[in-house]
Amino acid sequence: MPHFWLDRHLLNAIQKRAPAPIRLGLEPGSESSHAPLSMLPTIRVKDRRTLLALLSNPDINFGDLYSAGRIEVKGDLVRLLEELYKTPESTTSRIVSRLSRLIPSNSMRASRKNIHHHYDLSTDFYQLWLDPQLVYTCAYFPDRNTTLEQAQQAKLDLVCRKLWLRPGETVVEAGCGWGALAIHMAKFYGVRVKAFNISREQIAFAREQTCREGLGSLVEFHEDDYRNISGKSDAFVSIGMLEHVGRSHYREFARVIDRTIGQRGRGLLHFIGRNYPHPLHPWITKRIFPGGYVPALGEVAEIFEPYDFSMLDVENLCTHYAKTLEFWLSRFEQSYEQLAERFGTAFARMWRLYLAGSTAAFRTGTLQLFQIVFAGRACDSRPWNREYLYNNSALQNEREVKWTRVMF
């Protein structure tokens, strides 16, 4: 009886401290439940030791305990995480968050270590749940029936159209992933690309794909830090890398852009952001993205202002990233047994939680996905209106002309 009372006391203590209404249960005994919560997914805790760990440090320990199988979620995991994300943050938490985001962690040495942690996992791992080109960033869905493969192609085209690429121009890409955008720009838009990335695994895959496409004369992949980019180009693009730069390094990033495109060029940044400054969740920072930081738009302005770059277009694709993640999570679940067998159950559960949490974050608007097009004040290569972005027939004709120019 005393043990039952203690279990109930611990369950109620966790429930009171939870940032949102949750339903808790201890296996195989007591459960903390109220009528309004009866339809919510249930968090089943393995034992009293797990309850105590949750109370001591829920931000870190929930993820670790879930990964270890000491916590199970009965019901829709994404829905549970959505409920947690919907709860407004306290004033005290915001103050602590603003202080914690000032800690620098992305020197060249630290960046290489951080990127290795996430992106130098075996390419086989990502091939089990990404599209064939391994585009590991938000897709663009022209309509709700678009497949993931079609949406990633549409995103690559959207980026190229926003950059207003013309055959024969030169482009620098900072943080090129597995090379899909660089290859796409060269193949369909006839530009020369220098792409930089410090993930050895990704660069090796990108170079192999470039050779397979016969684009070696147009695309160069450099296994190097973005801070070492040199030489002049017509355009600068970075897709999904700003999150790894760190706010304390924005001035360095800005200097790279300035010396690359000067006042005559233009560029595009595609990045996960927020509506207000806030660090990544501590578990995500510790286990998934060490050194990561997702900025608010006002913070990104610090990149453009010192060099008088003009922001020409800002678009938020938050709902598109939610849909992208739904595809990724579904494919991850379909491959779960294979993933668990090859990489370990704890690793597979950790990534399931990460993908589910990311889905919930974009569904609730906790995270945003921004694309910013910018240019120097002397740039004369700008479209007159926005029709070129969404006119599919015009796009197809333009691509056919460019393909002819590239091939012949």
N, C-alpha and C positions, 0 to 999 in steps of 0.2 A: 504493500500500500504506500509506504513512504516513497518508493521509487516511482510509482505511478504519479504521485503528487509532484515530484521533482520534474518528471518528464513534461507534465502539463504546464508547470511553471515556466520551464525553458521554452516550450512551444509558444506560450502566450507572450513571453518576453521578446522573442524574435518577431512575432506578428506585430507587436506594438512598435517595434523599431523599423519595421519594413516601410519603404517609401511608398508602398501602394497596398491595397487590399490583396492578401494572398491566402491560400489555403494550405495548411501544413499538416503533415502526418508523420508519425514515428513508426517505423516497421519493427515489430508487427502490431504495436499497441495503440496508444492514444492518438487523437487527432484534434487539432485546433480548428474549429469550423463554425461559421455563422451562416444563417440563412441566405443573406445577400451574396455570400461567396460560394454557394453550393454549385454554381455552374462554372466556376473557374477551374483551370487545371490544378492538380494537387502536387505539391512538393513533398515527396516521401523521403524521409531522412533515415539512414540506416541504423544509427545507434546514438546513445547519449553523447559519446565523444564527438560525433559529427555535429550535434546540436551546440555543444560548447564551442567548437571551432567556428561555427556560423556566428555565434554571438561575439566572439573575440575579434574577428576581422571579416565581416561579410563581403566587402568589396573584392578582396583577393580570394578568400576561402570558398565562396560559393562556386566559382569557376573551377578551382582545383578539386573540390569535393565532387562536383559533377563529373569532371574528367576521370576521377578515380573510381567512379561508380558508387560512391557513398551517398549520393543524392540522385534520385530519379524523379522525373517529371511525368506524371500520369495525365495525359491530355496534350493539348497543343502547346508546344514549347514556345513558339513564336508569339502566340497570344499572351502567354504568361509574361514574357519579356516586354511586350507592348504595354501591358498594364503597369509594369515598373517604370517604363520610360515616360508614361503619360503624367506622372506625378511631378508637379512643379518643384524646382530646386529651392532649398532654403537660402536666405541671405547669407548666412554663415558659410554654407557650402560654396557659394559663389565667390566669397572673399578668399577662402582657402584655395579655390581653383585658380583664381587670378594670380595668386602668389606662386603656385606650383608650376605654372606655365613658363615662368621666367628662367627655369633651370636649363642651362645649355647641355646638350648631349649629342651633338652631331658634328664633331670634328671629322676630318677625313678618316682617321683611324676608327673612330666610333661608328661612323656611317657605314664603313665596309663591314664591320662586325654586325651592325644592326640589319643591314640588307642580307648578309649571309644567313642570318637567323631565319628570315622569312622566305626569301626568294631562291636561295640555293638548296632548298629541299629538292628532292628528286623531281625532275620534270614529269616523270611517270605519275606522280601524285596529282599534279594539276591536270594532266591529260584525262584523268578519270571523271572530271566534272566540269571542266571548262569546254569551250568550243574548240574545234580542230586547230585554229590559229593561236590558241592560248591568249586570247585578249582578256586580261585580268583587270578590266576597268568597266565602268558603267556603259551599257549598251544604249542605243537609241531606237525606240519602237515607233515607227511611223503610224502604226495602228495596233490594236490589241491582239490581233491574230498573227503578228509577226513572230517568227521563230527566233531563238537566241542567235543562231548563226546569221540569219538575215539582219537582225538588230545590230550585231557587232559590225557587219559590213556597212550598215547604214550609219553607224557612229563614225567609222573611219572616213566615209564620204562627207559626213557633216563637218568634221574637223577640217578636211581638205578644202571644202567650200568656204568655210569661215575664214581660213587663211588666204583665200583668193589666190591659190597656187596657179602658176603659169609654167608651161614647159621651158626647161633650160634654167630655171631658178635654182638656188641653193637653199637648203633647209638644214638647220641643226635641231636635233631632238635630244633633250636631256631626260634620261631615264626611259629607255625604249622597251622595257619588258622583253618579251620573246620576239620582238621585231616586226609585228604585224603592221603597225602604222607606217614605219619606214619603208617596208616593202610595198605597201599599198600606194604611198605617195609617189614612189618611183615608177611603179608598174602602170598606174592609171593616170598620173598627172605629169609624168615626164620630168620630174625634178631630181636633183642630186642631193643625197641625204648623208649627213654625218650624224650617227647616233651613238650616244654615250650611256654606259651602264656599268655598275661595279659588281653585278651578279655574274659570276663566271658561268654558271649553269645556263642562264638566259642568253648570254652572248654566244655561247657555243651553239645553242639551238637556232638563234637568229642567223648566224653565219651559214649554217647548214641549209636553212630555208632559202637564203639569198642565192646560194649556189644552185639550188634546185630550180629556182625561178629564172636563172640566167641573168641576174641583175647585179652581178659583181662590179660592173663599171659604173653603176649609179648609186650604190649603197655601200657605205663603210660603217662597220660596227666597231666601236672602240671600248675596250674594257678599262674604263677610266672614270674618275670622279668628275662631276659636272663643273667643278671649280677649275679644272684644267682645260676647259674648252677654249679654243683660240681661233682666230681667223674670222673674216667677215662673211655673213650670209644674208640672204634676202628675208628669211623668216626664221623664227624661233618657236618651237613647240615643246610642251611638257605635259604629258598625260599621266596623271596619278602619281607624280613624284613630289609635288610640293609638300605633301603630307609627311615626307621624310626629311625635308630640309631643316625644319625647326625654325621658330620665329627669330631666334637670336642670330640666325644666319641669312636672314632675308636681304641684308645689305650686300653680302657676298653674292647671293643669287642675282640681285639686281645688277651688280657690276658685270657679271657674266653676260647677262642679256644686253646691256648697253654696249659692251665691246664687240658683241656678236652682230647686232643689227643696227646699232647707232640710231640716228634720227630718221633714217630713210626706210628702215625695215618695219615689219609688223610681226605679231606673235599671238600665241594662244596658250592659256593655262587652263587645264582641266583638273579639278581637284575636289576632294571631299572637304566640306566646310561646315560652319555653324552659323546660327543667327546672332550669337554673342560669344565672346572669348571663353573658352573652357578647355581643359585638357582631355585627352582620351581617358577612358575608364582605366583605373590602375591595373586591373587584370589583363586588359588588352595590351597595355604598355609592357607589362611584365612577360606575358606568355606569347603574344602574337606579333605586335609591332613595337619593339623597343626603339625609343627615340622618336616615336611618331607624335605629330601634333596636327590637328585639323583647325584651320584658322577661320575667323570671321572675315567678312568682306572688308571691313575697316582695316584689319591687320594686313590684308593683301595689298591694300592701297600703299602701304609702306614700300612695296617693291617698285611701284610705278612713279610715285611723286618725286623722288630725288632726281630722276632723269627726264622728267617732263613727258612721260609716256601718256598718251590719251587712251582711256578705256572706251572702245567703240561699241562694244556689245557685251552684255552680261545675261546669261541664261541659266536658269536653275532646272536641272534634270532630276530632281529628287525622286519623283514618282517613277522615273525610268530606272533609277538604281534599285529601288525597291523591287521592281519587276525582274531586273537582272538577277538580283539575289535570290528571288523565288526560284528562278531556273537553276541557279547554282546549287541551292540547298536541295531541290528535288533530285538533281543528278547525283549529288553527294549521297543522299539517302539510298538511291538506287544502287550505288557502288559501295555502300557502307561495309558490307561483310568483307568485300575484297580489300577495302582500305584498312579495316581493323586487322585483317590477317597479315597484310604486308607491312603496316606501319605501327601496329599496336592499338589495342582498344582505347587506352587512355588518350593517345594522340588523336584517334578518330573522334572520340567524344569531345575533346577540346575544340576541334575544328567544327564539329556540328554546332556546339554552343556559340562559337564565334560567328558562323554564318547565320544562325538563327537570330542572334542578338543584333547583327548588322541589318538584317531584314526588318526587324522591329524598329530599329533606330530610324531608318529611312521612311518606313510607313508612318511613323508618328511625327516626323519632322525634326527629331532630335539631331539628325545629321542632314546636310544638304549636299547637292552636287552642283558645283558652279563651273561654267565655262566662260572665260573672259577673253575677248579679243582686244588687242591693244596695238598701238602703233606710235612711232616717233612723229614729231610734228612736221617733219619734212617728207613723210611718206606720201607718195602720190598714187599708190596702187591700192585704191579703196573702191569698193562697189558703191553705186549711187543709192541703191535701196536694198531691201532684204529679200526680194523675190527669188534671187539666185539660191537661197538656202533651201527652199521648199518646193520649187518648180521641178518635179521629177522628169518631165519630158525634156525640159531644157538641160537638166543634168545629164540625161542619157546621151543626148546629142553631143554635149560638151565632152563627155568621157570617150565617146567613139572617135571624135576628132583628135583628142590627146593621145589615145591609144595608137592611132595611125602615125602621129608624129613620133612617138617613142619607138615604134617598131620599124618604121621605114625612113 
